[in-house]
Amino acid sequence: MMADHDNYQVAIDILRCHLGMSAEEARKELGLDTMNKGLTDTQEALIGLSGD
């Protein structure tokens, strides 16, 4: 479900930006490490750019 993915993405972004976690660390912290990450390489790169 796309809405759930968006909700998780906000939480992942908060952990990444404010706690300095990697996307993988954030997913594990949220208990999402067993789910498909649902992001393309391009999306992952863009998220990394916004954290600077």
CHARMM-style PDB file with segment names, atoms N, HN, CA, C and O in Angstrom:
ATOM      1  N   MET     1       0.840  -1.177   0.000  1.00  0.00      PROA
ATOM      2  CA  MET     1       0.000   0.000   0.000  1.00  0.00      PROA
ATOM      3  C   MET     1       0.891   1.248   0.000  1.00  0.00      PROA
ATOM      4  O   MET     1       1.777   1.380   0.844  1.00  0.00      PROA
ATOM      5  N   MET     2       0.659   2.136  -0.922  1.00  0.00      PROA
ATOM      6  HN  MET     2      -0.061   2.028  -1.608  1.00  0.00      PROA
ATOM      7  CA  MET     2       1.516   3.310  -1.089  1.00  0.00      PROA
ATOM      8  C   MET     2       1.436   4.256   0.103  1.00  0.00      PROA
ATOM      9  O   MET     2       2.453   4.829   0.494  1.00  0.00      PROA
ATOM     10  N   ALA     3       0.266   4.435   0.686  1.00  0.00      PROA
ATOM     11  HN  ALA     3      -0.560   3.970   0.369  1.00  0.00      PROA
ATOM     12  CA  ALA     3       0.133   5.347   1.822  1.00  0.00      PROA
ATOM     13  C   ALA     3       0.989   4.887   2.996  1.00  0.00      PROA
ATOM     14  O   ALA     3       1.614   5.709   3.666  1.00  0.00      PROA
ATOM     15  N   ASP     4       1.023   3.591   3.248  1.00  0.00      PROA
ATOM     16  HN  ASP     4       0.516   2.923   2.704  1.00  0.00      PROA
ATOM     17  CA  ASP     4       1.876   3.068   4.317  1.00  0.00      PROA
ATOM     18  C   ASP     4       3.340   3.327   4.021  1.00  0.00      PROA
ATOM     19  O   ASP     4       4.105   3.692   4.914  1.00  0.00      PROA
ATOM     20  N   HSD     5       3.732   3.141   2.771  1.00  0.00      PROA
ATOM     21  HN  HSD     5       3.111   2.845   2.046  1.00  0.00      PROA
ATOM     22  CA  HSD     5       5.115   3.400   2.395  1.00  0.00      PROA
ATOM     23  C   HSD     5       5.481   4.853   2.670  1.00  0.00      PROA
ATOM     24  O   HSD     5       6.562   5.135   3.189  1.00  0.00      PROA
ATOM     25  N   ASP     6       4.587   5.772   2.325  1.00  0.00      PROA
ATOM     26  HN  ASP     6       3.709   5.543   1.904  1.00  0.00      PROA
ATOM     27  CA  ASP     6       4.845   7.191   2.562  1.00  0.00      PROA
ATOM     28  C   ASP     6       4.996   7.477   4.048  1.00  0.00      PROA
ATOM     29  O   ASP     6       5.868   8.254   4.437  1.00  0.00      PROA
ATOM     30  N   ASN     7       4.170   6.870   4.881  1.00  0.00      PROA
ATOM     31  HN  ASN     7       3.462   6.238   4.565  1.00  0.00      PROA
ATOM     32  CA  ASN     7       4.271   7.059   6.329  1.00  0.00      PROA
ATOM     33  C   ASN     7       5.606   6.555   6.858  1.00  0.00      PROA
ATOM     34  O   ASN     7       6.244   7.218   7.676  1.00  0.00      PROA
ATOM     35  N   TYR     8       6.022   5.402   6.400  1.00  0.00      PROA
ATOM     36  HN  TYR     8       5.504   4.863   5.736  1.00  0.00      PROA
ATOM     37  CA  TYR     8       7.308   4.864   6.828  1.00  0.00      PROA
ATOM     38  C   TYR     8       8.452   5.725   6.325  1.00  0.00      PROA
ATOM     39  O   TYR     8       9.443   5.914   7.031  1.00  0.00      PROA
ATOM     40  N   GLN     9       8.326   6.247   5.118  1.00  0.00      PROA
ATOM     41  HN  GLN     9       7.521   6.094   4.545  1.00  0.00      PROA
ATOM     42  CA  GLN     9       9.404   7.053   4.551  1.00  0.00      PROA
ATOM     43  C   GLN     9       9.653   8.298   5.378  1.00  0.00      PROA
ATOM     44  O   GLN     9      10.803   8.701   5.554  1.00  0.00      PROA
ATOM     45  N   VAL    10       8.605   8.914   5.886  1.00  0.00      PROA
ATOM     46  HN  VAL    10       7.671   8.587   5.742  1.00  0.00      PROA
ATOM     47  CA  VAL    10       8.767  10.086   6.743  1.00  0.00      PROA
ATOM     48  C   VAL    10       9.557   9.704   7.992  1.00  0.00      PROA
ATOM     49  O   VAL    10      10.476  10.421   8.390  1.00  0.00      PROA
ATOM     50  N   ALA    11       9.204   8.587   8.606  1.00  0.00      PROA
ATOM     51  HN  ALA    11       8.458   8.005   8.283  1.00  0.00      PROA
ATOM     52  CA  ALA    11       9.922   8.135   9.802  1.00  0.00      PROA
ATOM     53  C   ALA    11      11.380   7.824   9.482  1.00  0.00      PROA
ATOM     54  O   ALA    11      12.270   8.165  10.260  1.00  0.00      PROA
ATOM     55  N   ILE    12      11.629   7.184   8.351  1.00  0.00      PROA
ATOM     56  HN  ILE    12      10.905   6.906   7.719  1.00  0.00      PROA
ATOM     57  CA  ILE    12      12.999   6.868   7.932  1.00  0.00      PROA
ATOM     58  C   ILE    12      13.780   8.162   7.721  1.00  0.00      PROA
ATOM     59  O   ILE    12      14.925   8.273   8.158  1.00  0.00      PROA
ATOM     60  N   ASP    13      13.174   9.129   7.062  1.00  0.00      PROA
ATOM     61  HN  ASP    13      12.244   9.039   6.707  1.00  0.00      PROA
ATOM     62  CA  ASP    13      13.844  10.409   6.816  1.00  0.00      PROA
ATOM     63  C   ASP    13      14.193  11.116   8.120  1.00  0.00      PROA
ATOM     64  O   ASP    13      15.273  11.692   8.245  1.00  0.00      PROA
ATOM     65  N   ILE    14      13.286  11.076   9.090  1.00  0.00      PROA
ATOM     66  HN  ILE    14      12.408  10.608   8.989  1.00  0.00      PROA
ATOM     67  CA  ILE    14      13.556  11.713  10.386  1.00  0.00      PROA
ATOM     68  C   ILE    14      14.742  11.050  11.065  1.00  0.00      PROA
ATOM     69  O   ILE    14      15.631  11.740  11.565  1.00  0.00      PROA
ATOM     70  N   LEU    15      14.771   9.737  11.092  1.00  0.00      PROA
ATOM     71  HN  LEU    15      14.049   9.176  10.687  1.00  0.00      PROA
ATOM     72  CA  LEU    15      15.892   9.032  11.708  1.00  0.00      PROA
ATOM     73  C   LEU    15      17.201   9.330  10.980  1.00  0.00      PROA
ATOM     74  O   LEU    15      18.248   9.487  11.609  1.00  0.00      PROA
ATOM     75  N   ARG    16      17.133   9.407   9.661  1.00  0.00      PROA
ATOM     76  HN  ARG    16      16.283   9.280   9.151  1.00  0.00      PROA
ATOM     77  CA  ARG    16      18.346   9.670   8.889  1.00  0.00      PROA
ATOM     78  C   ARG    16      18.862  11.081   9.117  1.00  0.00      PROA
ATOM     79  O   ARG    16      20.055  11.286   9.343  1.00  0.00      PROA
ATOM     80  N   CYS    17      17.955  12.056   9.057  1.00  0.00      PROA
ATOM     81  HN  CYS    17      16.986  11.890   8.874  1.00  0.00      PROA
ATOM     82  CA  CYS    17      18.369  13.457   9.146  1.00  0.00      PROA
ATOM     83  C   CYS    17      18.753  13.869  10.560  1.00  0.00      PROA
ATOM     84  O   CYS    17      19.745  14.571  10.753  1.00  0.00      PROA
ATOM     85  N   HSD    18      17.986  13.443  11.536  1.00  0.00      PROA
ATOM     86  HN  HSD    18      17.180  12.873  11.379  1.00  0.00      PROA
ATOM     87  CA  HSD    18      18.189  13.932  12.895  1.00  0.00      PROA
ATOM     88  C   HSD    18      19.102  13.047  13.738  1.00  0.00      PROA
ATOM     89  O   HSD    18      19.725  13.528  14.684  1.00  0.00      PROA
ATOM     90  N   LEU    19      19.186  11.767  13.407  1.00  0.00      PROA
ATOM     91  HN  LEU    19      18.679  11.377  12.638  1.00  0.00      PROA
ATOM     92  CA  LEU    19      20.035  10.871  14.183  1.00  0.00      PROA
ATOM     93  C   LEU    19      21.236  10.375  13.392  1.00  0.00      PROA
ATOM     94  O   LEU    19      22.080   9.653  13.924  1.00  0.00      PROA
ATOM     95  N   GLY    20      21.312  10.759  12.129  1.00  0.00      PROA
ATOM     96  HN  GLY    20      20.626  11.345  11.697  1.00  0.00      PROA
ATOM     97  CA  GLY    20      22.468  10.399  11.309  1.00  0.00      PROA
ATOM     98  C   GLY    20      22.535   8.934  10.932  1.00  0.00      PROA
ATOM     99  O   GLY    20      23.612   8.424  10.626  1.00  0.00      PROA
ATOM    100  N   MET    21      21.411   8.255  10.948  1.00  0.00      PROA
ATOM    101  HN  MET    21      20.536   8.669  11.197  1.00  0.00      PROA
ATOM    102  CA  MET    21      21.395   6.839  10.573  1.00  0.00      PROA
ATOM    103  C   MET    21      21.403   6.701   9.053  1.00  0.00      PROA
ATOM    104  O   MET    21      20.981   7.598   8.323  1.00  0.00      PROA
ATOM    105  N   SER    22      21.891   5.560   8.606  1.00  0.00      PROA
ATOM    106  HN  SER    22      22.234   4.831   9.199  1.00  0.00      PROA
ATOM    107  CA  SER    22      21.748   5.240   7.187  1.00  0.00      PROA
ATOM    108  C   SER    22      20.313   4.792   6.958  1.00  0.00      PROA
ATOM    109  O   SER    22      19.587   4.517   7.913  1.00  0.00      PROA
ATOM    110  N   ALA    23      19.905   4.717   5.710  1.00  0.00      PROA
ATOM    111  HN  ALA    23      20.494   4.940   4.934  1.00  0.00      PROA
ATOM    112  CA  ALA    23      18.549   4.273   5.395  1.00  0.00      PROA
ATOM    113  C   ALA    23      18.330   2.854   5.915  1.00  0.00      PROA
ATOM    114  O   ALA    23      17.266   2.545   6.451  1.00  0.00      PROA
ATOM    115  N   GLU    24      19.316   2.009   5.762  1.00  0.00      PROA
ATOM    116  HN  GLU    24      20.181   2.260   5.328  1.00  0.00      PROA
ATOM    117  CA  GLU    24      19.200   0.626   6.235  1.00  0.00      PROA
ATOM    118  C   GLU    24      19.089   0.573   7.751  1.00  0.00      PROA
ATOM    119  O   GLU    24      18.275  -0.182   8.282  1.00  0.00      PROA
ATOM    120  N   GLU    25      19.893   1.361   8.457  1.00  0.00      PROA
ATOM    121  HN  GLU    25      20.554   1.975   8.026  1.00  0.00      PROA
ATOM    122  CA  GLU    25      19.804   1.415   9.918  1.00  0.00      PROA
ATOM    123  C   GLU    25      18.438   1.900  10.371  1.00  0.00      PROA
ATOM    124  O   GLU    25      17.868   1.368  11.324  1.00  0.00      PROA
ATOM    125  N   ALA    26      17.915   2.903   9.694  1.00  0.00      PROA
ATOM    126  HN  ALA    26      18.378   3.336   8.920  1.00  0.00      PROA
ATOM    127  CA  ALA    26      16.601   3.448  10.046  1.00  0.00      PROA
ATOM    128  C   ALA    26      15.512   2.404   9.838  1.00  0.00      PROA
ATOM    129  O   ALA    26      14.625   2.258  10.678  1.00  0.00      PROA
ATOM    130  N   ARG    27      15.573   1.674   8.721  1.00  0.00      PROA
ATOM    131  HN  ARG    27      16.294   1.793   8.038  1.00  0.00      PROA
ATOM    132  CA  ARG    27      14.582   0.629   8.468  1.00  0.00      PROA
ATOM    133  C   ARG    27      14.656  -0.446   9.543  1.00  0.00      PROA
ATOM    134  O   ARG    27      13.623  -0.929  10.006  1.00  0.00      PROA
ATOM    135  N   LYS    28      15.862  -0.826   9.946  1.00  0.00      PROA
ATOM    136  HN  LYS    28      16.702  -0.433   9.571  1.00  0.00      PROA
ATOM    137  CA  LYS    28      16.008  -1.834  11.000  1.00  0.00      PROA
ATOM    138  C   LYS    28      15.460  -1.310  12.320  1.00  0.00      PROA
ATOM    139  O   LYS    28      14.797  -2.048  13.049  1.00  0.00      PROA
ATOM    140  N   GLU    29      15.725  -0.057  12.636  1.00  0.00      PROA
ATOM    141  HN  GLU    29      16.263   0.543  12.044  1.00  0.00      PROA
ATOM    142  CA  GLU    29      15.231   0.553  13.872  1.00  0.00      PROA
ATOM    143  C   GLU    29      13.697   0.539  13.917  1.00  0.00      PROA
ATOM    144  O   GLU    29      13.103   0.364  14.981  1.00  0.00      PROA
ATOM    145  N   LEU    30      13.071   0.721  12.765  1.00  0.00      PROA
ATOM    146  HN  LEU    30      13.553   0.863  11.900  1.00  0.00      PROA
ATOM    147  CA  LEU    30      11.615   0.730  12.674  1.00  0.00      PROA
ATOM    148  C   LEU    30      11.022  -0.670  12.503  1.00  0.00      PROA
ATOM    149  O   LEU    30       9.803  -0.830  12.443  1.00  0.00      PROA
ATOM    150  N   GLY    31      11.885  -1.673  12.426  1.00  0.00      PROA
ATOM    151  HN  GLY    31      12.876  -1.543  12.474  1.00  0.00      PROA
ATOM    152  CA  GLY    31      11.404  -3.036  12.246  1.00  0.00      PROA
ATOM    153  C   GLY    31      10.975  -3.339  10.830  1.00  0.00      PROA
ATOM    154  O   GLY    31      10.174  -4.244  10.599  1.00  0.00      PROA
ATOM    155  N   LEU    32      11.501  -2.589   9.882  1.00  0.00      PROA
ATOM    156  HN  LEU    32      12.152  -1.854  10.070  1.00  0.00      PROA
ATOM    157  CA  LEU    32      11.126  -2.756   8.479  1.00  0.00      PROA
ATOM    158  C   LEU    32      12.188  -3.505   7.684  1.00  0.00      PROA
ATOM    159  O   LEU    32      12.075  -3.617   6.463  1.00  0.00      PROA
ATOM    160  N   ASP    33      13.203  -4.012   8.346  1.00  0.00      PROA
ATOM    161  HN  ASP    33      13.295  -3.920   9.338  1.00  0.00      PROA
ATOM    162  CA  ASP    33      14.314  -4.629   7.628  1.00  0.00      PROA
ATOM    163  C   ASP    33      13.913  -5.887   6.869  1.00  0.00      PROA
ATOM    164  O   ASP    33      14.635  -6.308   5.965  1.00  0.00      PROA
ATOM    165  N   THR    34      12.791  -6.492   7.208  1.00  0.00      PROA
ATOM    166  HN  THR    34      12.204  -6.150   7.942  1.00  0.00      PROA
ATOM    167  CA  THR    34      12.359  -7.684   6.483  1.00  0.00      PROA
ATOM    168  C   THR    34      11.461  -7.343   5.308  1.00  0.00      PROA
ATOM    169  O   THR    34      11.154  -8.214   4.493  1.00  0.00      PROA
ATOM    170  N   MET    35      11.032  -6.083   5.206  1.00  0.00      PROA
ATOM    171  HN  MET    35      11.282  -5.376   5.868  1.00  0.00      PROA
ATOM    172  CA  MET    35      10.183  -5.648   4.098  1.00  0.00      PROA
ATOM    173  C   MET    35      11.051  -5.211   2.923  1.00  0.00      PROA
ATOM    174  O   MET    35      12.226  -4.884   3.088  1.00  0.00      PROA
ATOM    175  N   ASN    36      10.456  -5.211   1.746  1.00  0.00      PROA
ATOM    176  HN  ASN    36       9.501  -5.476   1.612  1.00  0.00      PROA
ATOM    177  CA  ASN    36      11.143  -4.614   0.606  1.00  0.00      PROA
ATOM    178  C   ASN    36      11.306  -3.133   0.887  1.00  0.00      PROA
ATOM    179  O   ASN    36      10.391  -2.482   1.391  1.00  0.00      PROA
ATOM    180  N   LYS    37      12.474  -2.606   0.559  1.00  0.00      PROA
ATOM    181  HN  LYS    37      13.217  -3.135   0.149  1.00  0.00      PROA
ATOM    182  CA  LYS    37      12.688  -1.206   0.900  1.00  0.00      PROA
ATOM    183  C   LYS    37      11.863  -0.259   0.043  1.00  0.00      PROA
ATOM    184  O   LYS    37      11.565   0.851   0.483  1.00  0.00      PROA
ATOM    185  N   GLY    38      11.486  -0.656  -1.157  1.00  0.00      PROA
ATOM    186  HN  GLY    38      11.728  -1.558  -1.515  1.00  0.00      PROA
ATOM    187  CA  GLY    38      10.546   0.130  -1.931  1.00  0.00      PROA
ATOM    188  C   GLY    38      11.108   1.405  -2.532  1.00  0.00      PROA
ATOM    189  O   GLY    38      10.351   2.200  -3.088  1.00  0.00      PROA
ATOM    190  N   LEU    39      12.391   1.621  -2.439  1.00  0.00      PROA
ATOM    191  HN  LEU    39      13.006   0.976  -1.987  1.00  0.00      PROA
ATOM    192  CA  LEU    39      12.992   2.819  -3.021  1.00  0.00      PROA
ATOM    193  C   LEU    39      13.903   2.412  -4.172  1.00  0.00      PROA
ATOM    194  O   LEU    39      14.591   1.393  -4.111  1.00  0.00      PROA
ATOM    195  N   THR    40      13.893   3.208  -5.192  1.00  0.00      PROA
ATOM    196  HN  THR    40      13.335   4.036  -5.242  1.00  0.00      PROA
ATOM    197  CA  THR    40      14.823   2.976  -6.284  1.00  0.00      PROA
ATOM    198  C   THR    40      16.169   3.595  -5.931  1.00  0.00      PROA
ATOM    199  O   THR    40      16.259   4.379  -4.987  1.00  0.00      PROA
ATOM    200  N   ASP    41      17.182   3.264  -6.653  1.00  0.00      PROA
ATOM    201  HN  ASP    41      17.110   2.627  -7.421  1.00  0.00      PROA
ATOM    202  CA  ASP    41      18.498   3.867  -6.429  1.00  0.00      PROA
ATOM    203  C   ASP    41      18.447   5.381  -6.598  1.00  0.00      PROA
ATOM    204  O   ASP    41      19.131   6.114  -5.883  1.00  0.00      PROA
ATOM    205  N   THR    42      17.642   5.844  -7.536  1.00  0.00      PROA
ATOM    206  HN  THR    42      17.086   5.249  -8.116  1.00  0.00      PROA
ATOM    207  CA  THR    42      17.507   7.287  -7.752  1.00  0.00      PROA
ATOM    208  C   THR    42      16.875   7.960  -6.545  1.00  0.00      PROA
ATOM    209  O   THR    42      17.352   9.006  -6.104  1.00  0.00      PROA
ATOM    210  N   GLN    43      15.818   7.382  -6.008  1.00  0.00      PROA
ATOM    211  HN  GLN    43      15.431   6.533  -6.366  1.00  0.00      PROA
ATOM    212  CA  GLN    43      15.177   7.941  -4.821  1.00  0.00      PROA
ATOM    213  C   GLN    43      16.145   7.977  -3.644  1.00  0.00      PROA
ATOM    214  O   GLN    43      16.204   8.964  -2.910  1.00  0.00      PROA
ATOM    215  N   GLU    44      16.897   6.902  -3.471  1.00  0.00      PROA
ATOM    216  HN  GLU    44      16.849   6.100  -4.067  1.00  0.00      PROA
ATOM    217  CA  GLU    44      17.875   6.817  -2.396  1.00  0.00      PROA
ATOM    218  C   GLU    44      18.929   7.926  -2.537  1.00  0.00      PROA
ATOM    219  O   GLU    44      19.317   8.550  -1.550  1.00  0.00      PROA
ATOM    220  N   ALA    45      19.381   8.159  -3.761  1.00  0.00      PROA
ATOM    221  HN  ALA    45      19.066   7.652  -4.563  1.00  0.00      PROA
ATOM    222  CA  ALA    45      20.378   9.206  -3.998  1.00  0.00      PROA
ATOM    223  C   ALA    45      19.802  10.591  -3.703  1.00  0.00      PROA
ATOM    224  O   ALA    45      20.487  11.435  -3.126  1.00  0.00      PROA
ATOM    225  N   LEU    46      18.558  10.827  -4.090  1.00  0.00      PROA
ATOM    226  HN  LEU    46      18.002  10.141  -4.558  1.00  0.00      PROA
ATOM    227  CA  LEU    46      17.938  12.112  -3.826  1.00  0.00      PROA
ATOM    228  C   LEU    46      17.736  12.348  -2.329  1.00  0.00      PROA
ATOM    229  O   LEU    46      17.904  13.472  -1.856  1.00  0.00      PROA
ATOM    230  N   ILE    47      17.387  11.328  -1.594  1.00  0.00      PROA
ATOM    231  HN  ILE    47      17.251  10.415  -1.978  1.00  0.00      PROA
ATOM    232  CA  ILE    47      17.237  11.454  -0.143  1.00  0.00      PROA
ATOM    233  C   ILE    47      18.585  11.818   0.464  1.00  0.00      PROA
ATOM    234  O   ILE    47      18.650  12.648   1.371  1.00  0.00      PROA
ATOM    235  N   GLY    48      19.644  11.218  -0.017  1.00  0.00      PROA
ATOM    236  HN  GLY    48      19.591  10.544  -0.754  1.00  0.00      PROA
ATOM    237  CA  GLY    48      20.979  11.530   0.473  1.00  0.00      PROA
ATOM    238  C   GLY    48      21.353  12.975   0.203  1.00  0.00      PROA
ATOM    239  O   GLY    48      22.024  13.591   1.031  1.00  0.00      PROA
ATOM    240  N   LEU    49      20.948  13.532  -0.914  1.00  0.00      PROA
ATOM    241  HN  LEU    49      20.402  13.032  -1.587  1.00  0.00      PROA
ATOM    242  CA  LEU    49      21.258  14.923  -1.239  1.00  0.00      PROA
ATOM    243  C   LEU    49      20.548  15.890  -0.310  1.00  0.00      PROA
ATOM    244  O   LEU    49      21.101  16.932   0.041  1.00  0.00      PROA
ATOM    245  N   SER    50      19.320  15.555   0.094  1.00  0.00      PROA
ATOM    246  HN  SER    50      18.870  14.709  -0.192  1.00  0.00      PROA
ATOM    247  CA  SER    50      18.545  16.459   0.935  1.00  0.00      PROA
ATOM    248  C   SER    50      19.050  16.485   2.370  1.00  0.00      PROA
ATOM    249  O   SER    50      18.689  17.386   3.128  1.00  0.00      PROA
ATOM    250  N   GLY    51      19.869  15.527   2.759  1.00  0.00      PROA
ATOM    251  HN  GLY    51      20.162  14.795   2.144  1.00  0.00      PROA
ATOM    252  CA  GLY    51      20.375  15.474   4.133  1.00  0.00      PROA
ATOM    253  C   GLY    51      21.570  16.367   4.389  1.00  0.00      PROA
ATOM    254  O   GLY    51      22.016  16.494   5.530  1.00  0.00      PROA
ATOM    255  N   ASP    52      22.090  16.982   3.356  1.00  0.00      PROA
ATOM    256  HN  ASP    52      21.727  16.879   2.430  1.00  0.00      PROA
ATOM    257  CA  ASP    52      23.303  17.818   3.543  1.00  0.00      PROA
ATOM    258  C   ASP    52      23.004  19.172   4.121  1.00  0.00      PROA
ATOM    259  OT1 ASP    52      23.917  19.970   4.329  1.00  0.00      PROA
TER     260      ASP     52
END
